[in-house]
Amino acid sequence: MSINNCLGHLRNLCLLLLLAGTVSDVNAQVSDSTKSDTASKAIRNSRIQKGIDPVIVRHLTQQPYISLQQMIKGNAAGLYVQEPNGEPGTEQFMYIRGLQTPLLSKKDLYAQQPAVYLDGIPMMPDNNMVFDIQPTDFNRIGPATNLLSVVEADNIESIKVLKDPAELAKLGPLAANGAIWITSKVPRPKRNDIFVNTYFGAAFNAPVTPVNAAYENSWRQPFYDKYGTLTNRLNIPTYLKDSTDASYYGPANWTDAYYKTTPVYSINAGAAVGNNPRANVRFSLNHTNSASGQDGSKFHRYGFSIVSDLKPFPWMTFTSLVTGSRLERDRDKNVRDRLAEVRYTPSLLSPLPPNKQYYQKYLNVFTAPGTGAIDNNIVNDIKALAAVNMSPIKQIKIVSQLSIAYNENIRDAFWPTFLLSGNNFTSNYFGFNQRIQLDNSISYPRRLNKDMNLEVEAGQSFRSDVQRYDYAYGYNTPSDYIKVRALKNDPDNGYPVYNFQYHYLATDKQKIAQSSLYGRLHYTYKDFLEAEALIRRDGASFIQPNLRWITEPMGNIKWDVEKSGLIKSAVLSSFVVRASYGVLGIPYNTDLYSQGPVYVTTGLTWPQDPTIPSFLGSGVAAHPYTQGWIGYGIDWQKAYKANLGVDLGFLKERLMITLDVYNNDNKNMLILLPAARELGYSGVYKNGMAINNKGLDATISFRAVQSKAVNWTSALNFNFNKNTLTALPDGLQSVIIGNRMLKVGAPADAFWVFENQGIYNSLSDIPTTSSGRRQTFYGGPLNPGDPKWRDVNGDGDINDKDKVLKGNALPKLNGGFSNDFSYKRYALNFMFHFAIGQKLLNQEISNRLNFVNNEGNADLNTVKEITYWQKDFTITDYPMYNPWSNVIPYQSGQDLFLQNASYVKLRSVSLSYDVLGKRKMGGISKFLVYVSGTNLFTISPFKNGDPELVNYLGNYTGYSQKIPKMAIVGARLSF
Amino acid sequence: MIKRFTIKDLALNVSIVLLMIFSFSCNKKLEITPEHAYGQAVAWNTMDDINSNFFAVYALFRATMATNNDYLLWGELRGGDFASVQRADLKAVIDGNLNAPFPQLDEMRDWRRFYAVINAANLFIERSPEVLKKDGRYTQALQLVDVAHMRCLRAWAYFMLVRIWGDVPLLTSSYEGQFPTVARTDKSLVLGFCEKELLSAMDYLPFYYGGSDPIQSGNYHNYDFSRFSTTIVGRLGAYGLLAHIAAWQGRYADVDVYAKFVMDYMSQGRLTYSTTADITASNGVFKGRGQVGSDNRMLLGFTLFWDHGETGTSGFGHIESWTLATPYVAKSVPDLYVPSDSITLMFNDPQDQRFRFDTVQTSVVDSTRRVVAQGKYIEPSTFFSATPMFTKIKVFTSGKTTDLFAVFGSNIMFSRMEEIALLRAEACAAIGNTTDALSILNGRRANRGEAGYDAKKDGDLIDAVFMERRRELLGEAWRWYDLVRYNKLKRTNPAFNKLIDQGGIYWPVSTAVMEANPLIKQNPYWEGK
């Protein structure tokens, strides 16, 4: 058993450390640092320092946020949260201090998510193995639920965003991308409380302008008039042809069925028993319902949480935590998402009609009794912690902690025949992710002399992750009433009796283990100087055996200038300077690289059908030609993080400023590099890419007004980040991967596009080369009506060499600005969130204008949803090219569609009234009522919608639901 | 009592901490054998490894053909009989604008997938001997057959590469883990290599697998003849390839010899000719293993077999995904159709079973209002529409004629007996052996209900042979290669001569290929086009 093994080591470790203590000085005295703090808090925070960027939790509990990402968005400098979709419970992503690795696939996005800890339990993210069998990555198969929606805001004591190497080093490689540290509420000492917190309200959306086929026709017509041939004119799409067709030409009122103000509510109730000094417990039950008000999308959460502290002996504390949640999701009815899941594309020639009467028929199919759709999306999540904190021998402190994080993801989908041109589809997904982690540490604080203290600490941890999924899908059950795969076999020949046409099965599993050891020296001089040195050894199963272990050092120094007495000022009330530098290994979230060259069974088919596992019924295995060659020597990726910070307080801390400048280098990063195609591989995995993020985090808070009755505090946080790709493997200067170019010295999130300079109106406009040849586009001649793309290298041909790197997908500047006013028992808070300096590629408009190539196309990137029928662009904003041209004038890869995506949002407003104040009434100790509004307005130069709704590649596709506005009324009661 | 802090204490503390860190680790628990991919150490140990590696080469080859229906882009569309209104990308290929910037065409210009086949075959040749020592079930005799098999697949891949790109790099080692950049080798050397390989493999190739052929008898890779039918490369397939390699080089005397071998020994290889009904039936030649009843029809080709779950729902690998429309599938206009002019030109025999007009009717009605009497290749009701539908190959799922569930089950046929016979007729005509050419041609024509060759109506014998190939093999990805051979023989079309002389008959290579290997230069014809 792994645990036993490690425990064995731990025993040795303890002995050695005891020995060390004995040898140097057993009699040294130390103050009992645990006395002042509650023991459980000390455990749960034992691995992090106090102070850095705590999110103001009070504001969260008055907002209908359902995910961790929403709670911390805009609340901490250096953290950027983007919600790519307003549909509640869908995946959301975080970036701490910039891009950690270029986003070439969704796996890269998963790989750079920060680690999230709940009271020290490292939460377990979902697997990324499913992308191996998905031809598209719009949504992952399975419930595709945001696993960080399990946290109930009401149970949170504090949230900290960790980004300083001084803190991350203690957490190890898992936290190499930064970490979020959540601490649960514990009972207040000497009190028993019963609490009920609840809100209800509604999700709603700003109205859109629905349009019908007449509108569509009217903007398309000029193209036909100007450029269309007779054939083109005869060939207009069927749904636009017949102006008497009420489904397309009737009133455009689909919005009545699509946008609906939908209730949202939440209740969290429980008790906190804290009046026994030897044992306390807090438990709560919660239920939350959220919605987007669009397409019937809803989110439900049912959860519980129990935290308890026992103190069996004065020198020992036992803490346990169990929290569980069940998440359910009613998903959108997007055609694109469904077809991607079904992997079978029927005719797309007739989009959903904009008329409500006809659209409703489509909606009714989902809910038809007996024959309707099944769309169950369930996540069961459970986390448990058992921790012992003891000092059996005076000063020595031993902390031992076992964490378990487990979630299972279930999806059953059935789409009746109507939705799939007469074929139905059924599928079942079950996946689980399990993490067990054991942490042990022993520390020995010693007073060296009257000014100096030295704490010696050693620790060890072992992490074991298991991820697995099973997926089966098939088509054409005997009827829409039968929604599972028919299993009855013909006894004579073994074939299924039912005409169940086709089914696929897929399953995958991976195990990852990581073992860590660290030693730490913490030195303090008087009360103003702290120095810390930490060295760790980490070994992980995802690295090949000969490179498995790495050593990572960290050093940290903190000088309280004010306390040291160096500066004396009436204005300055605090002044701390911090500096830290540390190295951390960046883990792989796959075991694919752990054994050198591999043989795979997936990806040996054409890309659209990746699950076909055989030839003539015999299983196949070959090197991963499509995925890329994995060789020996794939090493740890490493993060080198340096941070210099200053904490300033003025006027008795009335004005507080925290500034951090950082320089983070991710080196030896792995990338799939193109390699000679003549070996058959799409590329070869190589370490050696490096990416630098440097920037500034600032948090400024100012109590503008402070008096007994009136208070006003203003707080601003922002991050300015500059991202640069600093190296590629083999000394390459640039590399083209798909639609992206990575170039040393350029941002890793730059778009690679043609520069649009207008239109060629006549033949004479089109430049010719010195040899008299007309300018070409990839060898084909340009004609009047074609775009004028800049010929960067001047060779008379527009091709890849004329594409330029422009803009960046992640913001240069982002942050939040919040204000708290209070007057007597009233409190008002509002908060802005802003992201500035990023661009998006407007694929939605590109798709619209490229109607000639997209009409009837089976490309899922161009599927028309019901939301296609809205007025969201102005045709005159774009040049009028010949849409029939072979050069595809409206292709998205040009700066015509590269648009400014900066935004400022009023994220929340909340007004509360403390009914009782300090009084008590009939056993009620606290009664607070509030009204809140969320996501009330957005200011942005972007015209087509919310610029935040872009996918990870920076493309605005228009397929996402809008982030809804919400208004709620809530109450918080304590007895 | 307060003790003074000494450096000694610090040093001791530090060293103990360091000692602990470096001396303990749970290293053993980090030895986890991944389950979703397996490593070098276990890839070549048992007979089962041999089986999966063996069939993987076929799977890769099949993927090479099927991806984006590239086998049609390479062989059928350019200058061929199909037209497209809806799909600008397909139209570009039909018109020979092979450099057109459609993302869908990128794969067509990239030869990587062929080299994946070649690499996997090289690897099999290099590593299969290891299994001989480790697993007694793998015998030397079987290994020799397998290696010969791999050499055929490799030669086949190279032949296809040369047909498409002309000069291509010749790699005969897997270079496991290395990525050398190799320059193009002259096409005649590559084809010379292919021919040599096939000839030297020949002695180890049985006529058929999983039966009682003296070279290979009993189950082959776990299965008997009923599993393979004639779909994996046997001796006749290798001769068929040799014939095509020779034909591509214009060595028609050799073509005659090689093709004659196939025709002479077809019954040994258990192959037969097909009737028109066999060819056009949904459960006929183009379904799965290419069997009609127990008759085998596939000389060379790739199965995408519904019954084994090897037909994807995307439709790729099946011409039906482009050629069918309503009422067969929910698509108003097919992506590819055969213009009625081409049909009229091709099917000019009044008794042709594949497609003919009712000659009795034409005498009474206006000639433009002809009645289709027999429409096996073209859906009769669509002939008079703007987009006549090509229905020769129309296999739904496991061989149904129609199905709402538009998943197709057709195979990718490279060669069948008719094809090889007409190739021999072409060779005989080219070398002046008119007697044999005529007898083969007329034999094939009779089999389709046509009258015998008539110089007045059919013109030159070579023309007639190529016209018969055009009719017979429509939709089987031969048209472009036939055009090249025809024009090399005749040299009567100046525009085509220019293509031949300037290398325009070859495809441009993708930028991905050139970026990754600086020794590869664009085919000069496509430079700046």
Interface residues (C-beta under 8 A of the other chain):
Chain A: S2 N5 C6 H9 N12 L13 L16 L17 L19 A20 V23 S24 D25 N27 A28 Q29 M129 D132 P135 T231 N235 T238 V342 R343 Y344 T345 P346 S347 L349 S421 G422 N423 R447 L448 N449 K450 M452 L454 V456 A458 Q460 F462 S464 Y475 N476 Q501 Y502 Y504 D508 K509 Q510 K511 I512 A513 Q514 S515 L517 Y518 G519 R520 L521 I535 R536 R537 G539 A540 S541 P545 R548 W549 D591 L592 S594 Q595 G596 P597 V598 Y599 V600 T601 L604 T605 W606 P607 Q608 D609 I612 P613 S614 F615 L616 G617 S618 G619 V620 A621 A622 H623 P624 Y625 T626 W629 G631 Y632 P674 A675 A676 R677 E678 L679 G680 Y681 S682 V684 I736 R773 T776 F777 Y778 G779 G780 G796 D797 N799 D800 V852 N853 G856 W884 N886 V887 I888
Chain B: M1 I2 K3 R4 F5 D9 L10 L12 N13 V14 I16 V17 L18 L19 M20 I21 F22 F24 S25 C26 N27 K28 K29 L30 E31 I32 T33 P34 E35 H36 A37 Y38 G39 Q40 A41 A43 D49 N51 S52 N53 F54 F55 A56 V57 Y58 A59 L60 R62 A63 A66 T67 N68 V85 Q86 A88 A92 N97 N99 A100 P101 F102 D110 W111 R112 R113 Y115 A116 V117 I118 N119 A120 L123 P169 L171 S174 Y175 E176 G177 Q178 F179 P180 T181 V182 H221 N222 Y223 R227 F228 T231 I232 T303 F305 W306 D307 H308 G309 E310 G312 T313 S314 F316 G317 V329 A330 K331 S332 T397 L404 F405 A406 V407 P508 T511 A512 V513 E515 A516 N517 W526 G528 K529
